[in-house]
Amino acid sequence: KATVSVLYCTKMNTELQVATKQLIELSQKIEKLKKEAVEEQDAQNSPSLVSGQRNREAVDLPTPEGFSKVSEGAAAVLARRNKDGSQEVFYNPVQVVNRDLSICAIRGYNELRMEKPTKKGRSKDKGLRILEGLSATGLRAIRYWKEIPDIEKIIVNDLLPDAVDAINRNLKYNKVPLSKVIANCDDAVVLMQRLAAQTPDTLLKINTENPRVVHPLCSEKMDVVDLDPYGTAAPFLDSAIACAEEGALMCVTCTDCDVLCGVHPEACHHKYGAISVKGKYCHELAVRILLACIERHAIRHGKHIVPMLSLQIDFYVRVFVRVFSSKAESKLSIGKVGHVLQCSACSAFRVKPIGSVRVESKSRDERRKIAKGKRKRDEAKEEEKAGDEEVAKEVEEKPSAAVPSVPSRTEPRLKYGTATTVTFGSTYKPHTPGCSVCGGAVWIGGPIWSGPTHDKEYVERLIDIVDKDTEHFAAHKRVRALLAAARDELPDCPLFYQLASLSGSLHTSTIPFVKFNSALLNLGYRTSQVHCCPDGIKTDAPPEVVYDIIKAWHKVLQNEGKAPGSNLAGAAKHIMNAPTRVIVDFTFHEGADSRSKATGETKWGKVYEPGWGPKARAKGTKDKTAASNGEEE
């Protein structure tokens, strides 16, 4: 009887497997028929099945009763409000800069992808696959389809059913092919994990109405992953990295700048795994905290990121990074991420890497071979130890406010280790426990991304796109100005000084921009402005030199009888009484004036209109208690 029961169960299990396979094949045929029907409908209703045609027919169409129409670029969407005045689906007109910038960035990425295809990724002959995980109205996806060429597919996702209804309504209103731009109602994390899945069993989605049916959106990695949530993007980063194709472009927005800029350090820690410091550079710090967070998610998957463009704009952070697979490159992350040491009494700061990556001139085996026959074994070991200490000393005593140069896999041999120092000190005071400028207590923040935040060649490519296609970008002046400011930033100098803060800490009048730059350049240091602060100065000069320049400026004012009278105390008195380390020369330097009035190139253009700023979260209409990802469009 036992044998018969086993044989019967085996037979039933086999029949069940066959039935399941037939059910899967049947569901696939149904999905194929549905797709063919949608494509046939697209052929009849859509003006074109090819992206990038800039068809503006929807902009001129009459507005249906009960709706208001919002036009932007080549797209127009229908908006509706609830009786209490709240938005049914989230829309913020201020984000037009974000959308214009994203279109420009994806077009630049597509050109780069065609010119320099990755070895492991999809063929350059195939069109772009784009995922907009948190879409709201669908405006961004519609503009992508109409204004970006070579798109194969766009997945437009939202968790809120009302938002998906609005997306479908807007897709049809704009006559976008529904077979190419696919609206989907799902949790963004679940969708991205399903797209990243490769094992056949994970491609099957359990459904109570139709069990074990293959989901049509699965096992398909994306060339562009766009995340624009209401608040933080941190919960979506791991899944986004997983579903990103080799060399893919990730476009990430975070609107919780109060958290990233140090107002709520405890919230910053549990969202981004970092502590933010409330310095004058807090907006750039917000960008670097987000980049470090993305990098940590990437290295868990054996990947690493290359920042292409990273900006803090108005009330949000927007970064564009490429994702590559390389376990060897991901090991270098300890040299690209560092902690911020900020003095609590003055504006001095330093960025220290969390680990060390250095080049070994010779391996231990090579050293032993050289020493063999010439020295005894203990003498060879002493030579190895001395060589290691000498290299470590060079790294520790590098006289710069920036971190050591970002390591590269092109080096023949790399050695990984712990950070060489945890003190604030420099070559002037190597082991100072407090601030080396004023002796004050030091705050520790981070970890942050300490490498370059922009790719200069890529930014110049985007500027060319904007210049050649100005009429198609509503916010082209602002976008062009931001790109120009980002292009001119020093890539290897994290964070910046603010002139008013520097002068204020010594109770003296603010030093003129050109005077400060000239002094730095005459001393042999580099300097640049920063995209998120018009009076911010990036430099590779150590903070001791920076304050020597401010002290020298104060003496110039005293000699002219223009210095403000004040009784110095505390940190200001300590700095003023400290000996000067350099001879400051304020003679005009030809590269000192990079301002718009001197170069003729607009930067930091800002236009604040009535109602400017972040908006309230959308509430929907059908189910106001439903959970929402909180999408921000």
C-alpha positions in Angstrom: 0.0 0.0 0.0 2.8 2.4 0.8 4.4 1.7 -2.6 1.1 2.3 -4.4 0.6 5.6 -2.5 4.1 6.8 -3.4 3.5 6.0 -7.1 0.1 7.7 -7.0 1.6 10.8 -5.5 4.4 10.8 -8.0 2.0 10.5 -10.8 -0.2 13.4 -9.5 2.9 15.6 -9.0 3.9 15.0 -12.6 0.4 15.8 -13.9 0.4 18.9 -11.7 3.7 20.1 -13.2 2.4 19.5 -16.7 -0.8 21.4 -16.0 1.2 24.2 -14.5 3.4 24.4 -17.5 0.4 24.4 -19.8 -1.2 27.2 -17.7 2.0 29.3 -18.0 2.1 28.8 -21.7 -1.5 29.7 -22.0 -1.0 32.9 -19.9 1.9 33.8 -22.2 -0.2 33.4 -25.3 -2.9 35.6 -23.7 -0.3 38.3 -22.9 1.0 38.1 -26.4 -2.5 38.5 -27.9 -3.1 41.4 -25.6 0.1 43.0 -26.7 -0.8 42.5 -30.3 -4.2 44.1 -29.7 -2.6 47.1 -28.0 -0.1 47.5 -30.8 -2.9 47.3 -33.4 -4.8 50.0 -31.5 -1.6 52.1 -31.3 -1.2 51.9 -35.0 -4.7 53.3 -35.5 -4.6 56.0 -32.8 -1.0 57.1 -32.2 0.6 59.6 -34.7 4.0 57.7 -34.4 5.3 54.5 -32.9 8.8 56.1 -32.7 10.0 58.2 -29.8 11.5 61.7 -30.1 9.0 63.1 -32.6 8.0 66.1 -30.4 4.3 65.8 -31.4 2.5 68.7 -29.7 -1.0 67.8 -30.8 -2.2 67.3 -27.2 -1.2 70.9 -26.3 -3.7 72.2 -28.8 -6.5 69.8 -28.0 -9.6 71.1 -26.1 -9.8 70.4 -22.4 -12.4 67.9 -21.3 -15.1 69.2 -18.8 -14.1 68.8 -15.2 -10.4 68.9 -15.8 -7.7 71.6 -16.1 -4.9 71.1 -18.6 -1.2 71.6 -17.8 1.2 71.9 -20.8 4.9 71.4 -20.5 7.3 70.8 -23.4 5.6 68.6 -26.0 3.2 67.1 -23.5 -0.1 68.1 -21.9 -1.7 66.4 -18.9 -5.2 66.6 -17.4 -5.4 67.5 -13.7 -8.3 67.4 -11.3 -8.7 68.5 -7.7 -10.9 67.2 -4.9 -13.6 69.2 -3.3 -11.4 70.2 -0.4 -8.9 71.6 -2.9 -6.3 68.8 -2.5 -4.6 67.3 -5.5 -6.0 64.0 -6.8 -2.5 63.2 -8.2 0.6 65.0 -7.3 2.0 67.7 -9.7 4.5 70.5 -9.0 5.1 73.0 -11.7 8.4 74.1 -10.1 9.9 70.7 -11.0 10.0 71.7 -14.7 13.8 72.4 -14.1 14.1 68.8 -12.9 12.3 67.4 -15.9 14.1 69.5 -18.4 17.4 68.5 -16.8 16.5 64.8 -16.9 15.5 64.9 -20.6 18.8 66.6 -21.3 20.8 64.1 -19.2 19.2 61.0 -20.8 19.8 62.3 -24.3 23.4 62.9 -23.4 23.6 59.4 -21.8 22.2 57.9 -25.0 24.8 59.6 -27.2 27.5 58.4 -24.8 26.1 54.9 -24.9 26.2 54.9 -28.7 29.8 56.2 -28.9 31.2 54.1 -26.1 29.1 51.0 -25.6 29.9 48.8 -22.5 31.3 45.3 -23.1 28.8 43.5 -20.8 25.7 45.6 -21.4 23.0 45.6 -24.1 23.9 46.3 -27.7 23.9 49.9 -28.6 21.6 49.1 -31.5 18.8 48.4 -29.1 16.6 51.2 -27.8 16.5 52.6 -24.3 14.5 50.9 -21.6 13.4 53.4 -19.1 11.7 52.8 -15.7 9.9 55.6 -13.9 9.2 54.0 -10.6 7.1 56.8 -9.0 5.3 58.5 -11.7 2.1 60.3 -10.4 0.6 62.0 -13.4 2.8 60.4 -16.1 4.0 63.8 -17.4 7.6 62.9 -17.1 7.3 59.6 -19.0 5.2 61.3 -21.8 7.8 64.0 -22.2 10.5 61.3 -22.3 8.7 59.5 -25.1 8.0 62.6 -27.1 11.4 64.4 -26.6 14.0 61.6 -26.4 14.9 59.5 -29.5 15.8 55.8 -29.6 13.4 54.6 -26.8 12.3 51.0 -26.9 10.0 51.0 -23.8 9.0 53.1 -20.8 7.5 51.5 -17.7 5.4 54.1 -15.9 4.7 52.8 -12.3 2.7 54.1 -9.4 1.3 52.5 -6.2 -1.8 54.7 -6.0 -4.6 53.4 -8.3 -5.9 56.9 -8.9 -2.5 57.9 -10.2 -2.4 54.9 -12.6 -5.9 55.9 -13.9 -4.5 59.4 -14.4 -1.5 58.0 -16.2 -3.6 56.0 -18.6 -5.9 59.0 -19.2 -2.9 61.2 -20.0 -1.3 58.6 -22.2 -4.4 58.3 -24.3 -4.9 62.1 -24.4 -1.4 62.5 -25.7 -1.8 59.6 -28.2 1.2 57.8 -26.8 1.5 54.2 -28.0 0.4 52.1 -25.0 2.5 49.1 -26.2 5.6 51.3 -25.8 4.7 53.3 -22.7 3.2 50.9 -20.2 1.3 52.0 -17.1 1.7 49.7 -14.1 0.2 49.7 -10.6 2.6 48.2 -8.2 5.0 48.8 -5.3 8.1 50.3 -6.9 10.4 48.0 -4.8 8.5 44.8 -5.8 8.5 45.9 -9.5 12.2 46.6 -9.6 13.1 43.3 -7.8 10.9 41.4 -10.3 12.7 43.2 -13.2 16.0 42.2 -11.7 15.1 38.6 -11.2 16.7 36.0 -13.4 15.7 32.6 -12.0 12.6 31.1 -13.6 10.9 30.4 -10.3 11.1 34.1 -9.4 9.4 35.1 -12.6 6.2 33.5 -11.4 3.9 35.8 -9.4 1.4 34.2 -7.1 -2.1 35.6 -7.8 -5.3 34.4 -6.0 -7.4 34.7 -9.1 -5.0 33.1 -11.5 -2.3 31.3 -9.6 1.3 31.0 -10.8 0.9 33.3 -13.8 4.0 34.8 -15.4 4.0 38.6 -14.9 4.6 40.5 -18.2 7.0 42.9 -16.5 9.9 40.7 -15.2 13.5 39.7 -15.9 14.2 42.8 -17.9 16.9 45.1 -16.7 16.6 48.8 -17.4 19.0 51.2 -19.1 17.6 54.2 -17.2 16.0 54.1 -13.7 14.3 57.3 -12.6 13.3 57.7 -9.0 11.6 60.9 -8.0 9.7 60.3 -4.7 8.0 62.5 -2.3 10.8 62.7 0.4 13.6 60.3 0.5 14.6 57.8 -2.2 16.6 55.6 0.2 14.0 52.7 0.4 14.2 52.3 -3.4 17.9 52.4 -4.0 18.8 48.7 -3.4 16.1 47.5 -5.8 17.1 50.2 -8.3 20.7 49.1 -8.3 19.6 45.4 -8.8 17.4 46.1 -11.9 20.0 48.5 -13.5 21.6 47.2 -16.7 25.4 47.3 -17.1 26.4 51.0 -17.5 22.8 52.1 -16.8 22.0 55.7 -15.8 20.3 56.2 -12.4 18.4 59.4 -11.9 17.6 60.0 -8.2 15.8 62.8 -6.5 15.5 63.4 -2.7 13.3 66.3 -1.5 14.0 66.0 2.2 16.8 68.6 2.2 16.1 69.5 5.9 17.2 66.0 6.8 20.2 65.9 4.5 21.4 69.4 5.5 21.7 68.7 9.2 18.4 69.8 10.7 17.5 66.3 11.8 20.8 64.3 12.1 19.0 61.3 13.7 16.7 61.0 10.7 19.6 61.4 8.3 21.3 58.5 10.0 18.4 56.0 9.8 17.5 57.0 6.3 21.0 57.4 4.7 23.4 55.9 7.2 25.2 59.2 7.7 25.3 62.1 10.1 24.9 65.5 8.5 26.8 68.6 9.8 25.1 72.0 9.7 28.0 73.8 8.0 27.8 76.5 5.4 28.5 73.8 2.8 25.4 71.8 3.9 23.8 71.7 0.5 26.8 70.2 -1.2 27.1 67.9 1.8 23.5 66.7 1.1 24.6 65.7 -2.4 27.6 63.8 -1.2 25.6 62.0 1.5 23.2 60.7 -1.1 26.0 59.6 -3.4 27.7 57.7 -0.6 24.4 56.0 0.2 24.0 54.9 -3.4 27.6 53.7 -3.5 27.0 51.5 -0.4 24.0 49.9 -2.0 26.0 49.3 -5.2 29.0 47.6 -3.6 26.6 45.1 -1.9 25.8 43.9 -5.4 29.4 43.9 -6.6 28.9 47.1 -8.4 30.1 50.7 -8.2 28.9 54.1 -9.3 30.3 56.9 -11.5 28.7 60.3 -10.8 27.9 62.1 -14.0 26.1 65.1 -12.7 25.1 65.9 -9.1 23.2 69.0 -8.1 21.4 70.6 -5.2 18.5 72.7 -6.7 16.1 74.8 -4.7 14.6 72.4 -2.2 15.8 69.0 -3.6 18.9 67.0 -4.6 19.1 65.5 -8.1 21.9 63.1 -9.0 22.7 61.2 -12.2 25.1 58.3 -11.8 26.1 55.4 -14.0 26.2 51.8 -12.5 28.9 49.3 -13.5 29.6 45.8 -12.3 33.2 45.2 -11.0 34.0 43.6 -7.7 37.6 44.8 -7.9 36.5 48.4 -8.5 34.0 48.2 -5.6 36.9 47.5 -3.2 38.2 51.0 -3.9 35.1 52.4 -2.3 36.9 52.9 1.0 39.1 55.5 -0.7 36.1 57.3 -2.2 34.1 57.8 1.0 35.2 59.8 4.0 34.2 61.6 7.2 33.8 65.4 7.6 35.8 67.0 10.5 34.2 70.4 11.1 35.4 72.8 13.8 32.7 73.9 16.1 34.3 77.4 16.7 35.4 78.4 13.2 34.8 77.5 9.5 37.8 75.2 9.2 37.0 71.7 8.0 38.7 68.6 6.6 37.6 65.4 4.9 39.3 62.2 6.0 38.8 58.9 4.1 37.4 56.0 6.0 40.2 53.8 4.8 43.5 53.9 2.9 44.2 52.6 -0.6 47.9 53.0 -1.6 50.2 51.7 -4.3 52.8 49.2 -3.3 56.1 49.8 -5.2 57.2 46.2 -4.6 55.6 43.2 -3.2 57.0 41.4 -0.1 58.1 38.5 -2.2 60.0 40.8 -4.6 61.7 42.5 -1.7 62.7 39.2 -0.2 64.2 38.0 -3.5 66.3 41.2 -3.7 67.4 40.8 -0.1 68.2 37.1 -0.5 72.0 36.5 -0.5 72.7 40.1 0.5 71.1 40.5 3.9 69.8 38.3 6.6 66.0 37.6 6.8 65.5 39.9 9.8 67.2 42.8 8.0 64.8 42.2 5.0 61.8 42.4 7.3 63.0 45.7 8.8 63.3 47.1 5.3 59.7 46.1 4.5 58.4 47.6 7.7 60.3 50.9 7.1 59.0 51.1 3.5 55.4 50.7 4.7 55.8 53.4 7.4 57.3 55.8 4.9 54.4 55.5 2.5 51.9 55.8 5.3 53.7 59.0 6.5 53.4 60.5 3.1 49.7 59.9 2.9 49.2 61.3 6.4 51.1 64.5 5.9 49.6 65.5 2.5 49.0 69.3 3.0 45.5 69.6 1.6 41.9 70.2 2.8 40.8 67.5 0.3 41.1 63.8 0.8 44.0 61.8 -0.9 43.4 61.4 -4.6 40.7 58.9 -5.6 42.3 55.5 -6.2 42.2 53.8 -9.6 42.4 50.1 -10.8 45.0 51.1 -13.3 47.6 51.1 -10.6 49.8 47.8 -10.7 49.3 46.8 -7.0 47.0 48.3 -4.4 47.0 47.7 -0.7 43.9 48.3 1.4 44.0 49.4 5.1 42.5 51.5 7.8 42.5 55.3 7.8 46.0 56.7 8.5 44.8 59.3 11.1 41.7 60.4 13.0 42.9 63.8 14.0 42.1 67.2 12.4 45.8 68.1 12.1 47.8 68.9 9.0 51.5 69.2 8.2 51.5 72.3 10.4 50.2 70.5 13.4 50.1 66.8 12.5 48.6 65.4 15.8 46.3 68.2 17.0 43.4 66.6 18.9 41.2 69.7 18.2 41.0 72.2 15.4 44.5 73.0 14.0 43.4 76.6 13.3 41.7 77.7 16.5 42.0 74.7 18.9 38.2 74.3 19.1 36.2 71.1 19.4 35.6 69.1 16.2 32.3 67.7 15.0 32.4 64.5 13.0 29.9 64.0 10.1 29.4 61.6 7.3 30.4 59.3 5.7 30.1 61.3 2.5 31.2 60.8 -1.1 34.6 62.4 -1.4 35.4 61.8 -5.1 34.3 63.9 -8.1 30.5 64.6 -8.3 30.5 65.5 -12.0 32.0 64.2 -15.3 33.2 67.3 -17.0 33.0 65.9 -20.5 29.5 64.7 -19.9 28.4 68.1 -18.5 29.9 69.9 -21.6 27.9 67.5 -23.8 24.7 68.5 -21.9 25.5 72.2 -22.4 25.8 71.6 -26.2 22.4 69.8 -26.2 20.8 72.7 -24.4 22.4 75.3 -26.7 21.3 73.5 -29.9 17.8 72.8 -28.7 16.9 75.9 -26.6 13.3 76.3 -27.8 12.3 72.8 -26.5 13.3 73.4 -22.9 11.0 75.6 -20.9 13.6 76.2 -18.2 16.6 76.3 -20.6 18.2 79.4 -19.0 18.2 77.9 -15.5 19.4 74.5 -16.7 22.2 76.1 -18.8 23.3 78.2 -15.8 23.4 75.2 -13.4 25.4 73.1 -15.9 27.9 75.9 -16.5 28.4 76.3 -12.7 28.8 72.5 -12.3 31.3 72.3 -15.2 33.7 74.8 -13.6 33.8 73.2 -10.1 37.1 71.7 -8.9 36.5 67.9 -9.1 38.8 66.8 -6.3 38.0 69.3 -3.6 35.0 68.2 -1.5 32.9 71.0 0.2 33.6 74.7 0.2 34.0 77.9 2.2 31.6 80.8 2.3 33.4 84.2 2.3 30.9 85.9 4.7 31.3 83.1 7.2 35.1 83.1 7.0 35.2 86.9 7.6 32.5 86.8 10.2 34.4 84.3 12.3 37.1 86.9 12.7 34.7 89.8 13.1 36.0 91.6 10.1 34.5 92.9 6.8 33.8 90.3 4.1 36.8 89.9 1.8 36.0 90.6 -1.9 35.6 87.6 -4.1 38.4 88.6 -6.5 40.8 89.5 -3.7 40.4 86.1 -2.0 40.8 84.2 -5.3 43.8 86.2 -6.3 45.5 85.5 -3.0 44.9 81.8 -3.3 46.1 81.7 -7.0 49.2 83.7 -6.2 50.1 81.1 -3.6 49.9 78.3 -6.1 46.5 76.9 -5.0 43.5 76.3 -7.2 40.0 77.8 -6.7 36.5 77.7 -8.2 33.0 78.6 -7.4 30.3 76.0 -6.5 26.9 75.4 -8.2 24.8 75.6 -5.0 26.2 78.8 -3.5 27.1 81.9 -5.5 29.6 83.1 -2.8 31.0 79.7 -2.1 34.7 79.0 -2.8 36.2 75.6 -3.4 40.0 75.3 -3.0 42.7 72.8 -2.4 44.4 75.1 0.2 44.5 73.9 3.8 42.3 75.8 6.3 45.4 77.3 7.9 46.3 79.1 4.7 42.7 80.2 4.1 42.6 81.9 7.5 46.0 83.5 6.9 44.4 85.2 3.9 41.5 86.5 6.0 44.0 87.7 8.7 46.0 89.5 6.0 42.9 91.1 4.6 42.0 92.3 8.2 45.4 94.0 8.4 44.9 95.7 5.1 41.6 97.1 6.4 43.4 98.2 9.6 46.1 100.0 7.6 43.4 101.8 5.6 41.5 102.7 8.8 38.4 100.7 7.6 38.6 97.7 10.0 35.6 97.3 12.2 36.4 97.8 15.9 35.7 94.8 18.1 37.0 93.1 21.2 38.2 89.6 20.0 37.8 86.7 22.2 37.7 82.9 22.0 38.4 81.3 18.6 38.8 84.7 16.8 41.4 85.8 19.3 43.3 82.5 19.1 43.4 82.7 15.3 44.5 86.4 15.2 47.3 85.8 17.7 48.6 82.7 15.8 51.7 83.2 13.7 51.2 83.6 9.9 52.4 80.7 7.8 52.4 82.2 4.3 53.1 85.6 2.7 49.8 86.8 1.2 49.8 88.7 -2.1 46.5 90.4 -3.1 47.8 91.4 -6.6 45.1 90.7 -9.2 45.4 87.3 -10.9 44.0 86.9 -14.4 42.1 83.7 -13.4 40.6 85.2 -10.2 37.3 86.5 -11.5 35.0 83.7 -12.7 31.8 85.6 -12.0 29.1 86.0 -14.6 29.8 89.7 -15.1 33.4 88.9 -16.1 32.9 85.7 -18.1 29.5 86.7 -19.7 28.1 83.3 -18.8 25.0 83.2 -16.6 25.1 81.0 -13.5 22.7 80.2 -10.7 19.7 81.7 -12.4 16.7 81.6 -10.0 13.1 82.6 -10.7 10.8 82.3 -7.7 7.1 82.5 -8.7 4.0 82.7 -6.5 3.4 79.3 -4.9 7.1 78.3 -5.3 8.3 75.4 -3.2 7.4 71.8 -2.3 3.7 70.9 -2.4 1.4 68.8 -0.2 1.2 65.0 -0.7 -1.5 63.8 -3.1 -4.6 62.2 -1.4 -6.3 60.5 -4.4 -10.1 60.2 -4.7 -11.2 56.5 -4.7 -9.4 55.2 -1.6 -8.0 58.0 0.6 -6.7 55.4 3.2 -4.6 53.6 0.6 -0.9 53.5 1.2 1.1 55.5 -1.2 4.7 55.7 -2.2 4.3 59.5 -2.0 5.4 60.3 -5.6 6.6 63.7 -6.5 6.2 64.9 -10.0 
